Amino acid sequence: MAAEPSAASPAPAPGEQNARRGGRLTLWGVVIVVLAVTLFGGPHGTDDASNPSRASGAAATRADPQKSDQGLPRSTPLRLLIPKISVDAPFTALTVGASGQLEPPPAANTNLVGWYSDGVSPGEKGTAVIAGHVDTVTSAAVFAGLDQLESGDRFSVDRADGSTATFVVDDTETFAKDDFPSDRVYADASRPEVRLITCAGDYDHAVGDYTENLVVFAHLV
């Protein structure tokens, strides 16, 4: 399900071999240097789910518009809710595998999203990355309707500290794999932002992958 830009050159990921038509997300191919520079913008100590001193103060923190530029404390995301396209999905943490690429969510689960857990969490200051399949070997998947989102639409992330981070869509864009703007998509942000990423375009049987990626740009409100 994904692009193959020069700065993000995905090789076939073992975890994706069960995906319908073998597609992959551009995110899987982001090189470690890009991840380190652009996605490590927030604090990355012990998660507040296992750090009571941080959790106690964070539990009452909400996505206040007046505080949105500062962001919320770090907290593991639990569920992604996008009412417009009927998404109500749990999260799984995505990590970098032995291949040096980010592992995708399990393809067998059609209602699951992943976040890059070594980057910022959704709601923290910086750029959080949330990825999901558009389809699997059995059916359409969690981000099948992602292309319906428009500027002004809202979605939210329920977090382990008891808070809910609400985001508004700034833009939705589709990029060809061979011209994917990694620096723009994954760049660290001065405010809390999120990228929702999935596959798009036609399926190229010759290469066993989709021709484009869909990226939703959003910020905390």
N, C-alpha and C positions, 0 to 999 in steps of 0.2 A: 504494500500500500504506500508507495512513496517516491519521493523525488531523489534524484541523484545529482545535486549541484556540486560544484567543485569543492566547496567547503563542507559538504555533507555527502559523502559518497558511500551509500549503504551497500554492503555485501549481503547476500541472502542470509537472513537470520534464522537459526534453527527453530526458534519459537514461532516463526511465522509460516512454517511449511504446511500447516493445516488451514491457513487462511484461503478463502475462495480465490482462485486464480493466482495465489502466491504473492499478493501485493504486500508492500511494506510502507511504513511511514518514514518520511524524510528524517524525522527525529532520530530514528534508529541509527542513522549513519553519521550523525554529528560527531566530529572528531573531538577527542578529549580536550585539546587545546581550546577549542571554541567553547566547550562546556565550562571549562575552568574559568575562562575570561568573562563569559557572559551570564552564567547561571549561578555563580557562587556569590551573588551580591548581598545576601542576607546573613544573619547570624546562624551558625550551624552547630550549636552546642547540643546537649541532650534534649530530646523533644520533651515538651512540657507534659506529655502524658505520663512520663516517668520521672518528672521533676516537679514535685509538689509545690515548691516555692514559686516556680514560674506559673504553674497551672492555676494556683489560687488567685493570682492577680489577673490572669488572662481570662478567666471564666466570665467575668463581667464585661469584657471588652467587646464592643460591637462595631460594625462597619459604619461609624459616624461620618457623615459627609465632611464635617469640619476637621476630622482627623485622618481622612483618607490618604493624604499625601505622606503621612508618617507611617502608615501601615499598622497592621496588627502584629502581636507577638507571634513567634513561630509556633505552629501547631499542625499536627497531622490532619490532612483532609479525610473526611469520612464518606461524604456523599456529594455528588454533583447533581444539581437540580436545574433543568432548563425547561420551564413550563411551556414555552412556545412550541417545542418539538417533543414534549412528553418524555424528557430524559429524567430519570431518577435512578442513578447508578452509584454503586460503591466504588471506592478507589482501591488500587493496588499500587505499591511502590515500585518504581522502575529504577533499575541500577545498571551500571556499566558491566557488561560481561567480559569474558576472557578475550573476546575478539576486539575489544576496545570500542564496542558500540553499545548503545543503550538497548537493553532487552525490551521487547514489546510486551503488552499485556497478553495473557494466555488467549490464543485464538478460539479456544473451545467455548469461552464464555462470551455470549453476544451482548451482555449488559454489564460491562466492566470498563472503567477508564483507569488510566495510569498517570502518575505524576513523577517527575524526576526528583527523587527524594534527597539527592545531594545538592539540589538547587534550593531556591526559596520555596516556602510553602504558599499556597494560594492565600492572599491577604497580607503577606509580608511585603515590605518595600523591596522592589526588584521585579524581575520577570519570572513568573512561575509557568511551567510547561505542563499542560494536560493533554494527553493523547488518547485516541480511541480508534477502534476499527470502524470502517464504513460497512464492511460485510465480512462474513466468515464462510466456511465451507458449507454451512447449513442454511444461512439466512442473512438478511440485513442485520447490521449490528448497531451498537449504541449511537454512533455518530452518522447514521445514514441520512438524517435530516439536517445536519449541521449547515448545509448550504442555504437553509431557509432563514437563518439569523441575519438581522439587519441592524444598522446603526440605531442605537436607542433601546434595543431589546435588552432584557436583564436576565441574569442567571445567578445562582448562588452556590456556595460551598459550605456545607456543614462541617465543623471542625471539632477535633477531639477536646479542645478546651471549653466546649459548650457554646462558642460563638458561631455566628453565621456571617460569612463574608459575601457581600453582594456586589456584583460587577455589572457594568453597563458596556454594551458592545460599541466600540469605536468604528470598526471597519471589518469587513469580511473580504478577503482577497484569495484568488487562486493563482498559483505560480507553477510554471512549467518546471519539471524536474531539472532540466539542464540550465535553468536560470533562476534557481531558488536563492533568494536574498538572505542567507544565513545570518549575516551581520545585523540586518534589520530585525529579523524575526526573533533571534535569541539574545539580542543586545540587552545588557542590564538597563534597568529603568530607574528614574529618580523618584518614582511613585510606585505603589503596588499595581502591577499589571499581570495579566494572564494571557497566554496563547492557547487556544484550543486548536488542535491539529488532527487532520485525518486525510485520507486519500481522496482524489478527485480525478476528473477527466476520463479518458478512454482507457480501457485495459489493453496493453500491448502484449499480445501473445508471444511475440518474438523474444521479448526480454522477460516475460513473466511478471509484469509490474504495471501499475497505473502510470499515466503520463503526467499527472499533476498532483499538487497538494493544496488543500484548502486550509487557510489559516484565519481564525477569528481573533482579532485584537480587541482586548477589553481592559478596563481599569476599575479599581475599587471605588465604590461610592458610599 
